């Protein structure tokens, strides 16, 4: 199956692709992309990823990571 510009799967046959667009327009098939063309499920997972990672770390480890990031950000490289 060919891929669209954003990586989404598309039908190779133009008639099948037209039918898919018609089904999305009528609400028969749910479009799983956001307004900017990204996969809605991936966007949702990305939003909760950093929070879940931070909750699993100790305060000491978060502080170490923050210090390392600040040092890298302000270094003269």
ChimeraX commands (.cxc) that place a marker at each C-alpha (Angstrom):
marker #1 position 0.00,0.00,0.00 radius 0.5
marker #1 position 1.46,3.41,-0.88 radius 0.5
marker #1 position 2.17,5.96,1.81 radius 0.5
marker #1 position 0.94,9.54,1.83 radius 0.5
marker #1 position 3.12,12.58,2.54 radius 0.5
marker #1 position 2.60,12.22,6.31 radius 0.5
marker #1 position 3.20,8.43,6.26 radius 0.5
marker #1 position -0.46,7.44,6.28 radius 0.5
marker #1 position -1.54,4.36,4.34 radius 0.5
marker #1 position -3.40,4.96,1.10 radius 0.5
marker #1 position -5.00,2.69,-1.44 radius 0.5
marker #1 position -3.11,2.21,-4.70 radius 0.5
marker #1 position -6.36,2.27,-6.69 radius 0.5
marker #1 position -7.85,5.75,-7.17 radius 0.5
marker #1 position -11.41,4.42,-6.90 radius 0.5
marker #1 position -10.66,2.76,-3.55 radius 0.5
marker #1 position -9.02,5.98,-2.33 radius 0.5
marker #1 position -12.08,7.99,-3.40 radius 0.5
marker #1 position -14.35,5.56,-1.55 radius 0.5
marker #1 position -12.23,5.93,1.60 radius 0.5
marker #1 position -12.49,9.73,1.43 radius 0.5
marker #1 position -16.26,9.45,0.95 radius 0.5
marker #1 position -16.56,7.15,3.98 radius 0.5
marker #1 position -14.54,9.56,6.12 radius 0.5
marker #1 position -16.72,12.49,4.94 radius 0.5
marker #1 position -19.97,10.68,5.77 radius 0.5
marker #1 position -18.68,9.50,9.16 radius 0.5
marker #1 position -18.82,5.81,8.26 radius 0.5
marker #1 position -15.06,5.52,8.91 radius 0.5
marker #1 position -13.31,7.56,11.59 radius 0.5
marker #1 position -10.36,9.66,10.45 radius 0.5
marker #1 position -7.53,9.01,12.89 radius 0.5
marker #1 position -5.51,12.13,12.14 radius 0.5
marker #1 position -5.42,15.53,13.82 radius 0.5
marker #1 position -5.84,18.86,12.01 radius 0.5
marker #1 position -2.12,19.01,11.23 radius 0.5
marker #1 position -2.08,15.48,9.77 radius 0.5
marker #1 position -0.53,13.64,12.70 radius 0.5
marker #1 position -1.77,10.30,14.04 radius 0.5
marker #1 position -4.12,11.04,16.95 radius 0.5
marker #1 position -3.05,7.97,18.96 radius 0.5
marker #1 position 0.63,8.89,18.69 radius 0.5
marker #1 position -0.12,12.47,19.78 radius 0.5
marker #1 position -1.97,11.21,22.86 radius 0.5
marker #1 position 0.89,8.89,23.82 radius 0.5
marker #1 position 3.41,11.69,23.35 radius 0.5
marker #1 position 1.49,13.97,25.69 radius 0.5
marker #1 position 1.57,11.52,28.56 radius 0.5
marker #1 position 5.10,10.18,27.98 radius 0.5
marker #1 position 7.07,12.84,29.82 radius 0.5
marker #1 position 4.70,12.93,32.79 radius 0.5
marker #1 position 4.80,9.16,33.21 radius 0.5
marker #1 position 8.60,9.19,32.99 radius 0.5
marker #1 position 8.88,11.96,35.60 radius 0.5
marker #1 position 6.52,10.20,38.01 radius 0.5
marker #1 position 8.67,7.06,37.86 radius 0.5
marker #1 position 11.89,8.94,38.76 radius 0.5
marker #1 position 13.10,10.09,42.11 radius 0.5
marker #1 position 13.55,13.79,42.82 radius 0.5
marker #1 position 17.31,13.29,42.97 radius 0.5
marker #1 position 17.43,11.73,39.49 radius 0.5
marker #1 position 15.24,14.51,38.02 radius 0.5
marker #1 position 17.59,17.08,39.54 radius 0.5
marker #1 position 20.63,15.34,38.01 radius 0.5
marker #1 position 19.01,15.35,34.57 radius 0.5
marker #1 position 18.04,19.03,34.90 radius 0.5
marker #1 position 21.58,20.04,35.93 radius 0.5
marker #1 position 23.09,18.13,33.00 radius 0.5
marker #1 position 20.64,19.75,30.57 radius 0.5
marker #1 position 21.34,23.24,31.92 radius 0.5
marker #1 position 25.10,22.72,31.70 radius 0.5
marker #1 position 24.79,21.56,28.10 radius 0.5
marker #1 position 22.46,24.43,27.22 radius 0.5
marker #1 position 24.77,27.11,28.63 radius 0.5
marker #1 position 28.11,25.60,27.53 radius 0.5
marker #1 position 30.12,27.47,24.88 radius 0.5
marker #1 position 30.10,24.70,22.24 radius 0.5
marker link #1:1,2 radius 0.2
marker link #1:2,3 radius 0.2
marker link #1:3,4 radius 0.2
marker link #1:4,5 radius 0.2
marker link #1:5,6 radius 0.2
marker link #1:6,7 radius 0.2
marker link #1:7,8 radius 0.2
marker link #1:8,9 radius 0.2
marker link #1:9,10 radius 0.2
marker link #1:10,11 radius 0.2
marker link #1:11,12 radius 0.2
marker link #1:12,13 radius 0.2
marker link #1:13,14 radius 0.2
marker link #1:14,15 radius 0.2
marker link #1:15,16 radius 0.2
marker link #1:16,17 radius 0.2
marker link #1:17,18 radius 0.2
marker link #1:18,19 radius 0.2
marker link #1:19,20 radius 0.2
marker link #1:20,21 radius 0.2
marker link #1:21,22 radius 0.2
marker link #1:22,23 radius 0.2
marker link #1:23,24 radius 0.2
marker link #1:24,25 radius 0.2
marker link #1:25,26 radius 0.2
marker link #1:26,27 radius 0.2
marker link #1:27,28 radius 0.2
marker link #1:28,29 radius 0.2
marker link #1:29,30 radius 0.2
marker link #1:30,31 radius 0.2
marker link #1:31,32 radius 0.2
marker link #1:32,33 radius 0.2
marker link #1:33,34 radius 0.2
marker link #1:34,35 radius 0.2
marker link #1:35,36 radius 0.2
marker link #1:36,37 radius 0.2
marker link #1:37,38 radius 0.2
marker link #1:38,39 radius 0.2
marker link #1:39,40 radius 0.2
marker link #1:40,41 radius 0.2
marker link #1:41,42 radius 0.2
marker link #1:42,43 radius 0.2
marker link #1:43,44 radius 0.2
marker link #1:44,45 radius 0.2
marker link #1:45,46 radius 0.2
marker link #1:46,47 radius 0.2
marker link #1:47,48 radius 0.2
marker link #1:48,49 radius 0.2
marker link #1:49,50 radius 0.2
marker link #1:50,51 radius 0.2
marker link #1:51,52 radius 0.2
marker link #1:52,53 radius 0.2
marker link #1:53,54 radius 0.2
marker link #1:54,55 radius 0.2
marker link #1:55,56 radius 0.2
marker link #1:56,57 radius 0.2
marker link #1:57,58 radius 0.2
marker link #1:58,59 radius 0.2
marker link #1:59,60 radius 0.2
marker link #1:60,61 radius 0.2
marker link #1:61,62 radius 0.2
marker link #1:62,63 radius 0.2
marker link #1:63,64 radius 0.2
marker link #1:64,65 radius 0.2
marker link #1:65,66 radius 0.2
marker link #1:66,67 radius 0.2
marker link #1:67,68 radius 0.2
marker link #1:68,69 radius 0.2
marker link #1:69,70 radius 0.2
marker link #1:70,71 radius 0.2
marker link #1:71,72 radius 0.2
marker link #1:72,73 radius 0.2
marker link #1:73,74 radius 0.2
marker link #1:74,75 radius 0.2
marker link #1:75,76 radius 0.2
marker link #1:76,77 radius 0.2
view
